[in-house]
Structures are given as structure tokens and as C-alpha cells.
Amino acid sequence: MTDTTAPGPQEVRMVRTGYLAQVQRRRFYSGLTLLVFVLLMVSGFMVADDRNAGGFWEGLHQIGDYPSDVLSEAWEKRADLPGLLAKYVPALIETLNIAAVSTLLGACAGLTLSLLSTRGLARWPRLIPVFRRSMDVLRAIPEIVIALMLIFVLGGGPVPAMIAIALHTAGALGKMFSEVAENADLKPVEGLRSTGANWTQSMWLGVLPQVAPNYLSYALLRFEINIRASAILGFVGAGGLGYELRNSMAWGPGRFDEAAAIFVLLFSSIVFFDQLSSRLRNRVTEGSAP
């Protein structure tokens, strides 16, 4: 027989006391974590402010001076804006080419690394940690660091930026691709192997059809990120719109209208490709849903 005796008042009191103690401990640890976070933020800000050349608070009132100078000069020369936009279209195309090629190369490398580092799919299971640590290293090193090293060796231009972004993309996409591949159904792979298919054929016919929509979605998202990265790397001599923007900003008054035109061109292109990529990703993911 099942004992259906209701707990007594003392048992209820003990359960309530234990529950309140757990709540208090959780609040204490949450408050302690928040306090540590605030202290780290304050100390980090103080260190950064001490190392800042002019001081944060001393220069805070001047934060709008540069944008206002750029906008005022651009408004005075607004009649030249269409011509300036057309002038920097080749630089925009160069930036988009850097982003597209680096995304394609990085996606191919990330695809290979993801399959080689996924349990149940890897061709050499003992080397899974090696491939995973390789992706960690590629993600850990910022693109600008790789680009600066390559510019020192190869000289300025779009090639160092393309290689730098492709390496970082391979590490980032490889990690995301691997997480998707871990959820793939292994039955098609086992069936292909039983018929004598090699590893490449098993991956191509058994795994990629399952993960292709998610892979494409991640690659499109990474393309958006790489457009911004290619523009940023232009500031270190990697070509594209970033290089032209650095030159116009460094020249100072007299070329602020060119800086404004580049800003407009860069912002418009990023918004356009963000919207286009978002629609393509939604179409891919919705089409792959059962």
C-alpha cells in the first residue's frame, strides 16, 4: 500500500527553511558576481582612462566636434556627392571582393575542419583534438593581427586582408559547422560505407545534404561580418574602402566631404547586404524545415 500520509507541520517548516536558505545563497552569490563584475568594469575604465592621451572626461565635451565638422563640410559641398560616390565605387567593389573570396575560402576550409573534428564522422578520430585546437587558434587571433603580419611580408594590398579574413573565417565557421554536423543522422553514412564508399563520398552524399541549409545560412551570416572586417582592415593598408577612408580622414579639413561620401557608400552597402543575406538565410532555413 502506498503511504499517503500528509507531511506534518515540522516537515513543511524544514522544507521551507531549506528552500529559503537556498534562495538566500543564490542571491548572495549572484550579488557577489555582480559586485565583482562592477569592480572589474570600474577598474578597467580607470586604467584605460589613465592610459588615454587626453583623458576621457577632459575630451568628452569634444566628442561631437569631428562628426559636426564632417557633416558641415559635406553639406557645403553636397553638389559633389554623386561624383564622389561614383569615384569610390571601385574601392567598394574591391572591399566586397575581399569579403566574398575570403568567405568562400574560409567556408571551404571550415567545412573540411568541421568534418574532420566531429565525433562519428572524422576520418582520423585520434586527430580530432588537433583539428579542434587548430580552429581555436584561428578564431583566437584577430584578423587585424594576421593582416599586419602579412602586410609586413607581402606588402599592402587586398591579398593580405583576404588571407587574414579567410583564416579567421575558417576557425569561426569550422566551429559552427562542427556543432551542426554533430546532430547529423549517421544512418546514411553507415549505409554508404557498407556499400564500399570512401570517406569523401560518405560525407558528400550522406552528411552534406543534411547540413547544407545550416551551413549556407552560417556562411551568409559570416559574409556580412567579413564586409565590415574588410573595410576595417583597409585602415592598416589592406586596400578597399577602408584605405580610402583612412586617407580622407587623415588629410583633415578640405577632404571631409570625401570621408562623408565613403561613409554613405559603406553604410548603404552594409545595410543592403545585411537585408539581402537575412532574406536568403530565412528562405534557406524555412525551405529546409519539415
Rosetta blueprint (number, residue, H / E / L):
1 M L
2 T L
3 D L
4 T L
5 T L
6 A L
7 P L
8 G L
9 P H
10 Q H
11 E H
12 V H
13 R H
14 M H
15 V H
16 R H
17 T H
18 G H
19 Y H
20 L H
21 A H
22 Q H
23 V H
24 Q H
25 R H
26 R H
27 R H
28 F H
29 Y H
30 S H
31 G H
32 L H
33 T H
34 L H
35 L H
36 V H
37 F H
38 V H
39 L H
40 L H
41 M H
42 V H
43 S H
44 G H
45 F H
46 M H
47 V H
48 A H
49 D H
50 D H
51 R H
52 N L
53 A L
54 G L
55 G L
56 F H
57 W H
58 E H
59 G H
60 L H
61 H H
62 Q H
63 I L
64 G L
65 D H
66 Y H
67 P H
68 S H
69 D H
70 V H
71 L H
72 S H
73 E H
74 A H
75 W H
76 E H
77 K L
78 R H
79 A H
80 D H
81 L H
82 P H
83 G H
84 L H
85 L H
86 A H
87 K H
88 Y L
89 V H
90 P H
91 A H
92 L H
93 I H
94 E H
95 T H
96 L H
97 N H
98 I H
99 A H
100 A H
101 V H
102 S H
103 T H
104 L H
105 L H
106 G H
107 A H
108 C H
109 A H
110 G H
111 L H
112 T H
113 L H
114 S H
115 L H
116 L H
117 S L
118 T L
119 R L
120 G L
121 L L
122 A L
123 R L
124 W L
125 P H
126 R H
127 L H
128 I H
129 P H
130 V H
131 F H
132 R H
133 R H
134 S H
135 M H
136 D H
137 V H
138 L H
139 R H
140 A H
141 I L
142 P L
143 E H
144 I H
145 V H
146 I H
147 A H
148 L H
149 M H
150 L H
151 I H
152 F H
153 V H
154 L H
155 G L
156 G L
157 G L
158 P H
159 V H
160 P H
161 A H
162 M H
163 I H
164 A H
165 I H
166 A H
167 L H
168 H H
169 T H
170 A H
171 G H
172 A H
173 L H
174 G H
175 K H
176 M H
177 F H
178 S H
179 E H
180 V H
181 A H
182 E L
183 N L
184 A L
185 D L
186 L L
187 K H
188 P H
189 V H
190 E H
191 G H
192 L H
193 R H
194 S H
195 T L
196 G L
197 A L
198 N L
199 W H
200 T H
201 Q H
202 S H
203 M H
204 W H
205 L H
206 G H
207 V H
208 L H
209 P H
210 Q H
211 V H
212 A H
213 P H
214 N H
215 Y H
216 L H
217 S H
218 Y H
219 A H
220 L H
221 L H
222 R H
223 F H
224 E H
225 I H
226 N H
227 I H
228 R H
229 A H
230 S H
231 A H
232 I H
233 L H
234 G H
235 F H
236 V H
237 G L
238 A L
239 G L
240 G L
241 L H
242 G H
243 Y H
244 E H
245 L H
246 R H
247 N H
248 S H
249 M H
250 A H
251 W H
252 G L
253 P L
254 G L
255 R L
256 F H
257 D H
258 E H
259 A H
260 A H
261 A H
262 I H
263 F H
264 V H
265 L H
266 L H
267 F H
268 S H
269 S H
270 I H
271 V H
272 F H
273 F H
274 D H
275 Q H
276 L H
277 S H
278 S H
279 R H
280 L H
281 R H
282 N H
283 R H
284 V H
285 T H
286 E H
287 G H
288 S H
289 A L
290 P L
